[in-house]
Amino acid sequence: MHWTYISQIENGLNSPTFRVLERLAAALQIEVSELVRMAEQIKKAEADG
């Protein structure tokens, strides 16, 4: 994956497909569910201010 695509995902400018989530999780050596859980925690923290 190109670094600009990863950056767009990180900044909420692009939504990854499930296959991309699988690839990201594999690269990070975690389960997809853990990746999603972490993203949800970050989103909640940002909303709480």
mmCIF entry with sequence, helices, sheets and N, C-alpha, C, O atoms, coordinates in Angstrom:
data_MODEL
# 
_entry.id   MODEL 
# 
_entity.id                         1 
_entity.type                       polymer 
_entity.pdbx_number_of_molecules   1 
# 
_entity_poly.entity_id                      1 
_entity_poly.type                           'polypeptide(L)' 
_entity_poly.nstd_linkage                   no 
_entity_poly.nstd_monomer                   no 
_entity_poly.pdbx_seq_one_letter_code       MHWTYISQIENGLNSPTFRVLERLAAALQIEVSELVRMAEQIKKAEADG 
_entity_poly.pdbx_seq_one_letter_code_can   MHWTYISQIENGLNSPTFRVLERLAAALQIEVSELVRMAEQIKKAEADG 
_entity_poly.pdbx_strand_id                 A 
# 
loop_
_entity_poly_seq.entity_id 
_entity_poly_seq.num 
_entity_poly_seq.mon_id 
_entity_poly_seq.hetero 
1 1  MET n 
1 2  HIS n 
1 3  TRP n 
1 4  THR n 
1 5  TYR n 
1 6  ILE n 
1 7  SER n 
1 8  GLN n 
1 9  ILE n 
1 10 GLU n 
1 11 ASN n 
1 12 GLY n 
1 13 LEU n 
1 14 ASN n 
1 15 SER n 
1 16 PRO n 
1 17 THR n 
1 18 PHE n 
1 19 ARG n 
1 20 VAL n 
1 21 LEU n 
1 22 GLU n 
1 23 ARG n 
1 24 LEU n 
1 25 ALA n 
1 26 ALA n 
1 27 ALA n 
1 28 LEU n 
1 29 GLN n 
1 30 ILE n 
1 31 GLU n 
1 32 VAL n 
1 33 SER n 
1 34 GLU n 
1 35 LEU n 
1 36 VAL n 
1 37 ARG n 
1 38 MET n 
1 39 ALA n 
1 40 GLU n 
1 41 GLN n 
1 42 ILE n 
1 43 LYS n 
1 44 LYS n 
1 45 ALA n 
1 46 GLU n 
1 47 ALA n 
1 48 ASP n 
1 49 GLY n 
# 
_struct_asym.id          A 
_struct_asym.entity_id   1 
# 
loop_
_struct_conf.conf_type_id 
_struct_conf.id 
_struct_conf.pdbx_PDB_helix_id 
_struct_conf.beg_label_comp_id 
_struct_conf.beg_label_asym_id 
_struct_conf.beg_label_seq_id 
_struct_conf.pdbx_beg_PDB_ins_code 
_struct_conf.end_label_comp_id 
_struct_conf.end_label_asym_id 
_struct_conf.end_label_seq_id 
_struct_conf.pdbx_end_PDB_ins_code 
_struct_conf.beg_auth_comp_id 
_struct_conf.beg_auth_asym_id 
_struct_conf.beg_auth_seq_id 
_struct_conf.end_auth_comp_id 
_struct_conf.end_auth_asym_id 
_struct_conf.end_auth_seq_id 
_struct_conf.pdbx_PDB_helix_class 
_struct_conf.details 
_struct_conf.pdbx_PDB_helix_length 
HELX_P HELX_P1 AA1 TRP A 3  ? GLU A 10 ? TRP A 3  GLU A 10 1 ? 8  
HELX_P HELX_P2 AA2 PHE A 18 ? LEU A 28 ? PHE A 18 LEU A 28 1 ? 11 
HELX_P HELX_P3 AA3 VAL A 32 ? ASP A 48 ? VAL A 32 ASP A 48 1 ? 17 
# 
_struct_conf_type.id          HELX_P 
_struct_conf_type.criteria    ? 
_struct_conf_type.reference   ? 
# 
loop_
_atom_site.group_PDB 
_atom_site.id 
_atom_site.type_symbol 
_atom_site.label_atom_id 
_atom_site.label_alt_id 
_atom_site.label_comp_id 
_atom_site.label_asym_id 
_atom_site.label_entity_id 
_atom_site.label_seq_id 
_atom_site.pdbx_PDB_ins_code 
_atom_site.Cartn_x 
_atom_site.Cartn_y 
_atom_site.Cartn_z 
_atom_site.occupancy 
_atom_site.B_iso_or_equiv 
_atom_site.pdbx_formal_charge 
_atom_site.auth_seq_id 
_atom_site.auth_comp_id 
_atom_site.auth_asym_id 
_atom_site.auth_atom_id 
_atom_site.pdbx_PDB_model_num 
ATOM 1   N N  . MET A 1 1  ? 0.836   -1.177 0.000  1.00 0.00 ? 1  MET A N  1 
ATOM 2   C CA . MET A 1 1  ? 0.000   0.000  0.000  1.00 0.00 ? 1  MET A CA 1 
ATOM 3   C C  . MET A 1 1  ? 0.883   1.243  0.000  1.00 0.00 ? 1  MET A C  1 
ATOM 4   O O  . MET A 1 1  ? 1.935   1.285  0.637  1.00 0.00 ? 1  MET A O  1 
ATOM 5   N N  . HIS A 1 2  ? 0.438   2.215  -0.708 1.00 0.00 ? 2  HIS A N  1 
ATOM 6   C CA . HIS A 1 2  ? 1.202   3.456  -0.789 1.00 0.00 ? 2  HIS A CA 1 
ATOM 7   C C  . HIS A 1 2  ? 1.020   4.249  0.498  1.00 0.00 ? 2  HIS A C  1 
ATOM 8   O O  . HIS A 1 2  ? -0.046  4.217  1.113  1.00 0.00 ? 2  HIS A O  1 
ATOM 9   N N  . TRP A 1 3  ? 2.071   4.960  0.898  1.00 0.00 ? 3  TRP A N  1 
ATOM 10  C CA . TRP A 1 3  ? 2.025   5.704  2.157  1.00 0.00 ? 3  TRP A CA 1 
ATOM 11  C C  . TRP A 1 3  ? 0.957   6.787  2.148  1.00 0.00 ? 3  TRP A C  1 
ATOM 12  O O  . TRP A 1 3  ? 0.412   7.121  3.200  1.00 0.00 ? 3  TRP A O  1 
ATOM 13  N N  . THR A 1 4  ? 0.644   7.350  0.965  1.00 0.00 ? 4  THR A N  1 
ATOM 14  C CA . THR A 1 4  ? -0.384  8.391  0.928  1.00 0.00 ? 4  THR A CA 1 
ATOM 15  C C  . THR A 1 4  ? -1.765  7.808  1.223  1.00 0.00 ? 4  THR A C  1 
ATOM 16  O O  . THR A 1 4  ? -2.603  8.465  1.841  1.00 0.00 ? 4  THR A O  1 
ATOM 17  N N  . TYR A 1 5  ? -1.999  6.569  0.777  1.00 0.00 ? 5  TYR A N  1 
ATOM 18  C CA . TYR A 1 5  ? -3.269  5.897  1.061  1.00 0.00 ? 5  TYR A CA 1 
ATOM 19  C C  . TYR A 1 5  ? -3.389  5.636  2.564  1.00 0.00 ? 5  TYR A C  1 
ATOM 20  O O  . TYR A 1 5  ? -4.448  5.859  3.151  1.00 0.00 ? 5  TYR A O  1 
ATOM 21  N N  . ILE A 1 6  ? -2.326  5.175  3.172  1.00 0.00 ? 6  ILE A N  1 
ATOM 22  C CA . ILE A 1 6  ? -2.314  4.940  4.622  1.00 0.00 ? 6  ILE A CA 1 
ATOM 23  C C  . ILE A 1 6  ? -2.585  6.257  5.350  1.00 0.00 ? 6  ILE A C  1 
ATOM 24  O O  . ILE A 1 6  ? -3.357  6.287  6.308  1.00 0.00 ? 6  ILE A O  1 
ATOM 25  N N  . SER A 1 7  ? -1.962  7.328  4.906  1.00 0.00 ? 7  SER A N  1 
ATOM 26  C CA . SER A 1 7  ? -2.156  8.638  5.522  1.00 0.00 ? 7  SER A CA 1 
ATOM 27  C C  . SER A 1 7  ? -3.612  9.078  5.409  1.00 0.00 ? 7  SER A C  1 
ATOM 28  O O  . SER A 1 7  ? -4.169  9.624  6.361  1.00 0.00 ? 7  SER A O  1 
ATOM 29  N N  . GLN A 1 8  ? -4.227  8.845  4.265  1.00 0.00 ? 8  GLN A N  1 
ATOM 30  C CA . GLN A 1 8  ? -5.630  9.206  4.076  1.00 0.00 ? 8  GLN A CA 1 
ATOM 31  C C  . GLN A 1 8  ? -6.527  8.427  5.035  1.00 0.00 ? 8  GLN A C  1 
ATOM 32  O O  . GLN A 1 8  ? -7.483  8.978  5.580  1.00 0.00 ? 8  GLN A O  1 
ATOM 33  N N  . ILE A 1 9  ? -6.220  7.159  5.238  1.00 0.00 ? 9  ILE A N  1 
ATOM 34  C CA . ILE A 1 9  ? -6.993  6.349  6.187  1.00 0.00 ? 9  ILE A CA 1 
ATOM 35  C C  . ILE A 1 9  ? -6.818  6.914  7.588  1.00 0.00 ? 9  ILE A C  1 
ATOM 36  O O  . ILE A 1 9  ? -7.795  7.091  8.316  1.00 0.00 ? 9  ILE A O  1 
ATOM 37  N N  . GLU A 1 10 ? -5.577  7.197  7.969  1.00 0.00 ? 10 GLU A N  1 
ATOM 38  C CA . GLU A 1 10 ? -5.290  7.721  9.306  1.00 0.00 ? 10 GLU A CA 1 
ATOM 39  C C  . GLU A 1 10 ? -6.010  9.035  9.572  1.00 0.00 ? 10 GLU A C  1 
ATOM 40  O O  . GLU A 1 10 ? -6.436  9.301  10.695 1.00 0.00 ? 10 GLU A O  1 
ATOM 41  N N  . ASN A 1 11 ? -6.143  9.847  8.543  1.00 0.00 ? 11 ASN A N  1 
ATOM 42  C CA . ASN A 1 11 ? -6.747  11.168 8.703  1.00 0.00 ? 11 ASN A CA 1 
ATOM 43  C C  . ASN A 1 11 ? -8.240  11.191 8.397  1.00 0.00 ? 11 ASN A C  1 
ATOM 44  O O  . ASN A 1 11 ? -8.844  12.262 8.335  1.00 0.00 ? 11 ASN A O  1 
ATOM 45  N N  . GLY A 1 12 ? -8.840  10.013 8.205  1.00 0.00 ? 12 GLY A N  1 
ATOM 46  C CA . GLY A 1 12 ? -10.271 9.934  7.964  1.00 0.00 ? 12 GLY A CA 1 
ATOM 47  C C  . GLY A 1 12 ? -10.709 10.410 6.600  1.00 0.00 ? 12 GLY A C  1 
ATOM 48  O O  . GLY A 1 12 ? -11.885 10.711 6.399  1.00 0.00 ? 12 GLY A O  1 
ATOM 49  N N  . LEU A 1 13 ? -9.788  10.485 5.660  1.00 0.00 ? 13 LEU A N  1 
ATOM 50  C CA . LEU A 1 13 ? -10.118 10.946 4.323  1.00 0.00 ? 13 LEU A CA 1 
ATOM 51  C C  . LEU A 1 13 ? -10.468 9.804  3.383  1.00 0.00 ? 13 LEU A C  1 
ATOM 52  O O  . LEU A 1 13 ? -10.964 10.028 2.279  1.00 0.00 ? 13 LEU A O  1 
ATOM 53  N N  . ASN A 1 14 ? -10.208 8.582  3.824  1.00 0.00 ? 14 ASN A N  1 
ATOM 54  C CA . ASN A 1 14 ? -10.482 7.404  3.009  1.00 0.00 ? 14 ASN A CA 1 
ATOM 55  C C  . ASN A 1 14 ? -10.878 6.275  3.948  1.00 0.00 ? 14 ASN A C  1 
ATOM 56  O O  . ASN A 1 14 ? -10.397 6.205  5.078  1.00 0.00 ? 14 ASN A O  1 
ATOM 57  N N  . SER A 1 15 ? -11.744 5.402  3.486  1.00 0.00 ? 15 SER A N  1 
ATOM 58  C CA . SER A 1 15 ? -12.162 4.257  4.288  1.00 0.00 ? 15 SER A CA 1 
ATOM 59  C C  . SER A 1 15 ? -11.559 2.986  3.690  1.00 0.00 ? 15 SER A C  1 
ATOM 60  O O  . SER A 1 15 ? -11.714 2.728  2.497  1.00 0.00 ? 15 SER A O  1 
ATOM 61  N N  . PRO A 1 16 ? -10.879 2.200  4.508  1.00 0.00 ? 16 PRO A N  1 
ATOM 62  C CA . PRO A 1 16 ? -10.252 0.989  3.986  1.00 0.00 ? 16 PRO A CA 1 
ATOM 63  C C  . PRO A 1 16 ? -11.275 -0.124 3.753  1.00 0.00 ? 16 PRO A C  1 
ATOM 64  O O  . PRO A 1 16 ? -12.295 -0.206 4.437  1.00 0.00 ? 16 PRO A O  1 
ATOM 65  N N  . THR A 1 17 ? -10.979 -0.970 2.780  1.00 0.00 ? 17 THR A N  1 
ATOM 66  C CA . THR A 1 17 ? -11.777 -2.172 2.580  1.00 0.00 ? 17 THR A CA 1 
ATOM 67  C C  . THR A 1 17 ? -11.396 -3.175 3.667  1.00 0.00 ? 17 THR A C  1 
ATOM 68  O O  . THR A 1 17 ? -10.410 -2.989 4.379  1.00 0.00 ? 17 THR A O  1 
ATOM 69  N N  . PHE A 1 18 ? -12.183 -4.232 3.783  1.00 0.00 ? 18 PHE A N  1 
ATOM 70  C CA . PHE A 1 18 ? -11.853 -5.256 4.768  1.00 0.00 ? 18 PHE A CA 1 
ATOM 71  C C  . PHE A 1 18 ? -10.507 -5.883 4.446  1.00 0.00 ? 18 PHE A C  1 
ATOM 72  O O  . PHE A 1 18 ? -9.736  -6.185 5.357  1.00 0.00 ? 18 PHE A O  1 
ATOM 73  N N  . ARG A 1 19 ? -10.212 -6.083 3.170  1.00 0.00 ? 19 ARG A N  1 
ATOM 74  C CA . ARG A 1 19 ? -8.921  -6.659 2.757  1.00 0.00 ? 19 ARG A CA 1 
ATOM 75  C C  . ARG A 1 19 ? -7.772  -5.763 3.209  1.00 0.00 ? 19 ARG A C  1 
ATOM 76  O O  . ARG A 1 19 ? -6.742  -6.265 3.658  1.00 0.00 ? 19 ARG A O  1 
ATOM 77  N N  . VAL A 1 20 ? -7.930  -4.475 3.100  1.00 0.00 ? 20 VAL A N  1 
ATOM 78  C CA . VAL A 1 20 ? -6.898  -3.545 3.559  1.00 0.00 ? 20 VAL A CA 1 
ATOM 79  C C  . VAL A 1 20 ? -6.746  -3.638 5.075  1.00 0.00 ? 20 VAL A C  1 
ATOM 80  O O  . VAL A 1 20 ? -5.627  -3.627 5.587  1.00 0.00 ? 20 VAL A O  1 
ATOM 81  N N  . LEU A 1 21 ? -7.867  -3.731 5.796  1.00 0.00 ? 21 LEU A N  1 
ATOM 82  C CA . LEU A 1 21 ? -7.791  -3.904 7.249  1.00 0.00 ? 21 LEU A CA 1 
ATOM 83  C C  . LEU A 1 21 ? -7.032  -5.177 7.596  1.00 0.00 ? 21 LEU A C  1 
ATOM 84  O O  . LEU A 1 21 ? -6.232  -5.189 8.532  1.00 0.00 ? 21 LEU A O  1 
ATOM 85  N N  . GLU A 1 22 ? -7.277  -6.248 6.846  1.00 0.00 ? 22 GLU A N  1 
ATOM 86  C CA . GLU A 1 22 ? -6.552  -7.503 7.075  1.00 0.00 ? 22 GLU A CA 1 
ATOM 87  C C  . GLU A 1 22 ? -5.055  -7.319 6.861  1.00 0.00 ? 22 GLU A C  1 
ATOM 88  O O  . GLU A 1 22 ? -4.245  -7.813 7.645  1.00 0.00 ? 22 GLU A O  1 
ATOM 89  N N  . ARG A 1 23 ? -4.697  -6.618 5.812  1.00 0.00 ? 23 ARG A N  1 
ATOM 90  C CA . ARG A 1 23 ? -3.278  -6.385 5.516  1.00 0.00 ? 23 ARG A CA 1 
ATOM 91  C C  . ARG A 1 23 ? -2.611  -5.500 6.564  1.00 0.00 ? 23 ARG A C  1 
ATOM 92  O O  . ARG A 1 23 ? -1.477  -5.757 6.966  1.00 0.00 ? 23 ARG A O  1 
ATOM 93  N N  . LEU A 1 24 ? -3.309  -4.464 7.004  1.00 0.00 ? 24 LEU A N  1 
ATOM 94  C CA . LEU A 1 24 ? -2.768  -3.587 8.045  1.00 0.00 ? 24 LEU A CA 1 
ATOM 95  C C  . LEU A 1 24 ? -2.583  -4.350 9.353  1.00 0.00 ? 24 LEU A C  1 
ATOM 96  O O  . LEU A 1 24 ? -1.550  -4.227 10.011 1.00 0.00 ? 24 LEU A O  1 
ATOM 97  N N  . ALA A 1 25 ? -3.587  -5.135 9.723  1.00 0.00 ? 25 ALA A N  1 
ATOM 98  C CA . ALA A 1 25 ? -3.501  -5.909 10.952 1.00 0.00 ? 25 ALA A CA 1 
ATOM 99  C C  . ALA A 1 25 ? -2.352  -6.912 10.879 1.00 0.00 ? 25 ALA A C  1 
ATOM 100 O O  . ALA A 1 25 ? -1.619  -7.087 11.852 1.00 0.00 ? 25 ALA A O  1 
ATOM 101 N N  . ALA A 1 26 ? -2.195  -7.559 9.752  1.00 0.00 ? 26 ALA A N  1 
ATOM 102 C CA . ALA A 1 26 ? -1.104  -8.522 9.588  1.00 0.00 ? 26 ALA A CA 1 
ATOM 103 C C  . ALA A 1 26 ? 0.254   -7.826 9.717  1.00 0.00 ? 26 ALA A C  1 
ATOM 104 O O  . ALA A 1 26 ? 1.172   -8.352 10.347 1.00 0.00 ? 26 ALA A O  1 
ATOM 105 N N  . ALA A 1 27 ? 0.370   -6.650 9.119  1.00 0.00 ? 27 ALA A N  1 
ATOM 106 C CA . ALA A 1 27 ? 1.633   -5.902 9.204  1.00 0.00 ? 27 ALA A CA 1 
ATOM 107 C C  . ALA A 1 27 ? 1.938   -5.498 10.645 1.00 0.00 ? 27 ALA A C  1 
ATOM 108 O O  . ALA A 1 27 ? 3.100   -5.439 11.049 1.00 0.00 ? 27 ALA A O  1 
ATOM 109 N N  . LEU A 1 28 ? 0.886   -5.220 11.414 1.00 0.00 ? 28 LEU A N  1 
ATOM 110 C CA . LEU A 1 28 ? 1.052   -4.828 12.812 1.00 0.00 ? 28 LEU A CA 1 
ATOM 111 C C  . LEU A 1 28 ? 1.078   -6.033 13.760 1.00 0.00 ? 28 LEU A C  1 
ATOM 112 O O  . LEU A 1 28 ? 1.280   -5.888 14.966 1.00 0.00 ? 28 LEU A O  1 
ATOM 113 N N  . GLN A 1 29 ? 0.869   -7.216 13.194 1.00 0.00 ? 29 GLN A N  1 
ATOM 114 C CA . GLN A 1 29 ? 0.852   -8.469 13.944 1.00 0.00 ? 29 GLN A CA 1 
ATOM 115 C C  . GLN A 1 29 ? -0.208  -8.466 15.040 1.00 0.00 ? 29 GLN A C  1 
ATOM 116 O O  . GLN A 1 29 ? 0.040   -8.865 16.178 1.00 0.00 ? 29 GLN A O  1 
ATOM 117 N N  . ILE A 1 30 ? -1.406  -8.001 14.656 1.00 0.00 ? 30 ILE A N  1 
ATOM 118 C CA . ILE A 1 30 ? -2.559  -8.015 15.551 1.00 0.00 ? 30 ILE A CA 1 
ATOM 119 C C  . ILE A 1 30 ? -3.760  -8.517 14.763 1.00 0.00 ? 30 ILE A C  1 
ATOM 120 O O  . ILE A 1 30 ? -3.706  -8.612 13.537 1.00 0.00 ? 30 ILE A O  1 
ATOM 121 N N  . GLU A 1 31 ? -4.836  -8.836 15.459 1.00 0.00 ? 31 GLU A N  1 
ATOM 122 C CA . GLU A 1 31 ? -6.078  -9.259 14.816 1.00 0.00 ? 31 GLU A CA 1 
ATOM 123 C C  . GLU A 1 31 ? -6.832  -8.035 14.301 1.00 0.00 ? 31 GLU A C  1 
ATOM 124 O O  . GLU A 1 31 ? -6.675  -6.933 14.827 1.00 0.00 ? 31 GLU A O  1 
ATOM 125 N N  . VAL A 1 32 ? -7.647  -8.236 13.273 1.00 0.00 ? 32 VAL A N  1 
ATOM 126 C CA . VAL A 1 32 ? -8.456  -7.149 12.730 1.00 0.00 ? 32 VAL A CA 1 
ATOM 127 C C  . VAL A 1 32 ? -9.353  -6.573 13.820 1.00 0.00 ? 32 VAL A C  1 
ATOM 128 O O  . VAL A 1 32 ? -9.536  -5.359 13.903 1.00 0.00 ? 32 VAL A O  1 
ATOM 129 N N  . SER A 1 33 ? -9.908  -7.441 14.652 1.00 0.00 ? 33 SER A N  1 
ATOM 130 C CA . SER A 1 33 ? -10.787 -6.969 15.725 1.00 0.00 ? 33 SER A CA 1 
ATOM 131 C C  . SER A 1 33 ? -10.057 -6.019 16.671 1.00 0.00 ? 33 SER A C  1 
ATOM 132 O O  . SER A 1 33 ? -10.649 -5.053 17.151 1.00 0.00 ? 33 SER A O  1 
ATOM 133 N N  . GLU A 1 34 ? -8.794  -6.280 16.940 1.00 0.00 ? 34 GLU A N  1 
ATOM 134 C CA . GLU A 1 34 ? -7.998  -5.399 17.802 1.00 0.00 ? 34 GLU A CA 1 
ATOM 135 C C  . GLU A 1 34 ? -7.764  -4.057 17.121 1.00 0.00 ? 34 GLU A C  1 
ATOM 136 O O  . GLU A 1 34 ? -7.811  -3.011 17.767 1.00 0.00 ? 34 GLU A O  1 
ATOM 137 N N  . LEU A 1 35 ? -7.515  -4.089 15.832 1.00 0.00 ? 35 LEU A N  1 
ATOM 138 C CA . LEU A 1 35 ? -7.311  -2.859 15.062 1.00 0.00 ? 35 LEU A CA 1 
ATOM 139 C C  . LEU A 1 35 ? -8.573  -2.000 15.105 1.00 0.00 ? 35 LEU A C  1 
ATOM 140 O O  . LEU A 1 35 ? -8.501  -0.787 15.308 1.00 0.00 ? 35 LEU A O  1 
ATOM 141 N N  . VAL A 1 36 ? -9.725  -2.636 14.914 1.00 0.00 ? 36 VAL A N  1 
ATOM 142 C CA . VAL A 1 36 ? -10.995 -1.906 14.956 1.00 0.00 ? 36 VAL A CA 1 
ATOM 143 C C  . VAL A 1 36 ? -11.257 -1.369 16.357 1.00 0.00 ? 36 VAL A C  1 
ATOM 144 O O  . VAL A 1 36 ? -11.704 -0.232 16.513 1.00 0.00 ? 36 VAL A O  1 
ATOM 145 N N  . ARG A 1 37 ? -10.984 -2.174 17.372 1.00 0.00 ? 37 ARG A N  1 
ATOM 146 C CA . ARG A 1 37 ? -11.187 -1.740 18.763 1.00 0.00 ? 37 ARG A CA 1 
ATOM 147 C C  . ARG A 1 37 ? -10.339 -0.507 19.064 1.00 0.00 ? 37 ARG A C  1 
ATOM 148 O O  . ARG A 1 37 ? -10.813 0.443  19.685 1.00 0.00 ? 37 ARG A O  1 
ATOM 149 N N  . MET A 1 38 ? -9.092  -0.529 18.624 1.00 0.00 ? 38 MET A N  1 
ATOM 150 C CA . MET A 1 38 ? -8.200  0.605  18.855 1.00 0.00 ? 38 MET A CA 1 
ATOM 151 C C  . MET A 1 38 ? -8.723  1.853  18.147 1.00 0.00 ? 38 MET A C  1 
ATOM 152 O O  . MET A 1 38 ? -8.683  2.949  18.707 1.00 0.00 ? 38 MET A O  1 
ATOM 153 N N  . ALA A 1 39 ? -9.210  1.691  16.927 1.00 0.00 ? 39 ALA A N  1 
ATOM 154 C CA . ALA A 1 39 ? -9.754  2.826  16.176 1.00 0.00 ? 39 ALA A CA 1 
ATOM 155 C C  . ALA A 1 39 ? -10.977 3.408  16.878 1.00 0.00 ? 39 ALA A C  1 
ATOM 156 O O  . ALA A 1 39 ? -11.147 4.626  16.931 1.00 0.00 ? 39 ALA A O  1 
ATOM 157 N N  . GLU A 1 40 ? -11.828 2.533  17.417 1.00 0.00 ? 40 GLU A N  1 
ATOM 158 C CA . GLU A 1 40 ? -13.009 2.998  18.142 1.00 0.00 ? 40 GLU A CA 1 
ATOM 159 C C  . GLU A 1 40 ? -12.622 3.761  19.403 1.00 0.00 ? 40 GLU A C  1 
ATOM 160 O O  . GLU A 1 40 ? -13.259 4.760  19.737 1.00 0.00 ? 40 GLU A O  1 
ATOM 161 N N  . GLN A 1 41 ? -11.588 3.306  20.108 1.00 0.00 ? 41 GLN A N  1 
ATOM 162 C CA . GLN A 1 41 ? -11.126 4.001  21.308 1.00 0.00 ? 41 GLN A CA 1 
ATOM 163 C C  . GLN A 1 41 ? -10.608 5.386  20.965 1.00 0.00 ? 41 GLN A C  1 
ATOM 164 O O  . GLN A 1 41 ? -10.879 6.351  21.680 1.00 0.00 ? 41 GLN A O  1 
ATOM 165 N N  . ILE A 1 42 ? -9.861  5.486  19.870 1.00 0.00 ? 42 ILE A N  1 
ATOM 166 C CA . ILE A 1 42 ? -9.308  6.780  19.456 1.00 0.00 ? 42 ILE A CA 1 
ATOM 167 C C  . ILE A 1 42 ? -10.453 7.723  19.083 1.00 0.00 ? 42 ILE A C  1 
ATOM 168 O O  . ILE A 1 42 ? -10.458 8.888  19.479 1.00 0.00 ? 42 ILE A O  1 
ATOM 169 N N  . LYS A 1 43 ? -11.417 7.216  18.324 1.00 0.00 ? 43 LYS A N  1 
ATOM 170 C CA . LYS A 1 43 ? -12.548 8.045  17.923 1.00 0.00 ? 43 LYS A CA 1 
ATOM 171 C C  . LYS A 1 43 ? -13.332 8.555  19.130 1.00 0.00 ? 43 LYS A C  1 
ATOM 172 O O  . LYS A 1 43 ? -13.742 9.715  19.168 1.00 0.00 ? 43 LYS A O  1 
ATOM 173 N N  . LYS A 1 44 ? -13.538 7.673  20.124 1.00 0.00 ? 44 LYS A N  1 
ATOM 174 C CA . LYS A 1 44 ? -14.254 8.076  21.336 1.00 0.00 ? 44 LYS A CA 1 
ATOM 175 C C  . LYS A 1 44 ? -13.456 9.129  22.107 1.00 0.00 ? 44 LYS A C  1 
ATOM 176 O O  . LYS A 1 44 ? -14.027 10.108 22.589 1.00 0.00 ? 44 LYS A O  1 
ATOM 177 N N  . ALA A 1 45 ? -12.153 8.936  22.224 1.00 0.00 ? 45 ALA A N  1 
ATOM 178 C CA . ALA A 1 45 ? -11.301 9.887  22.936 1.00 0.00 ? 45 ALA A CA 1 
ATOM 179 C C  . ALA A 1 45 ? -11.328 11.259 22.262 1.00 0.00 ? 45 ALA A C  1 
ATOM 180 O O  . ALA A 1 45 ? -11.353 12.287 22.938 1.00 0.00 ? 45 ALA A O  1 
ATOM 181 N N  . GLU A 1 46 ? -11.323 11.272 20.934 1.00 0.00 ? 46 GLU A N  1 
ATOM 182 C CA . GLU A 1 46 ? -11.368 12.532 20.202 1.00 0.00 ? 46 GLU A CA 1 
ATOM 183 C C  . GLU A 1 46 ? -12.716 13.220 20.402 1.00 0.00 ? 46 GLU A C  1 
ATOM 184 O O  . GLU A 1 46 ? -12.775 14.446 20.503 1.00 0.00 ? 46 GLU A O  1 
ATOM 185 N N  . ALA A 1 47 ? -13.792 12.448 20.460 1.00 0.00 ? 47 ALA A N  1 
ATOM 186 C CA . ALA A 1 47 ? -15.126 13.023 20.648 1.00 0.00 ? 47 ALA A CA 1 
ATOM 187 C C  . ALA A 1 47 ? -15.298 13.582 22.047 1.00 0.00 ? 47 ALA A C  1 
ATOM 188 O O  . ALA A 1 47 ? -15.990 14.580 22.250 1.00 0.00 ? 47 ALA A O  1 
ATOM 189 N N  . ASP A 1 48 ? -14.651 12.920 23.027 1.00 0.00 ? 48 ASP A N  1 
ATOM 190 C CA . ASP A 1 48 ? -14.746 13.369 24.409 1.00 0.00 ? 48 ASP A CA 1 
ATOM 191 C C  . ASP A 1 48 ? -13.905 14.619 24.664 1.00 0.00 ? 48 ASP A C  1 
ATOM 192 O O  . ASP A 1 48 ? -14.100 15.323 25.655 1.00 0.00 ? 48 ASP A O  1 
ATOM 193 N N  . GLY A 1 49 ? -12.973 14.879 23.758 1.00 0.00 ? 49 GLY A N  1 
ATOM 194 C CA . GLY A 1 49 ? -12.164 16.084 23.868 1.00 0.00 ? 49 GLY A CA 1 
ATOM 195 C C  . GLY A 1 49 ? -11.051 15.936 24.783 1.00 0.00 ? 49 GLY A C  1 
ATOM 196 O O  . GLY A 1 49 ? -10.280 16.876 24.975 1.00 0.00 ? 49 GLY A O  1 
# 
